[in-house]
Amino acid sequence: MTNTFHTVTVERAAEAYVLSRGKARFLSVAQAIRAIRTLMPRCKATDRELEELLAAASIVHGVPVAFDARTADGREPGLH
């Protein structure tokens, strides 16, 4: 018997998180980033890059997004 482990990419993790939230009213970017960083502590993607991946996956799957992560440039959080 062999054990096969599949590599999880950050893109796949983002999409899996979005799909897991499909029936929720919206996806919280802040919560999603925390979940991905917990799952992948060595993830080198910036919060902004994760936000973009999550937004793209949300659009593809029709899940509303709350851009509620705090940013260095002072952008206001919003629901899109």
ABEGO torsion letter per residue (X at the ends): XBBBBBBBBAAAAAAAAAAAAAABABBBAAAAAAAAAAABAABABBAAAAAAAAAAAAAAAGBBBBBABBBAAGBBBBBX
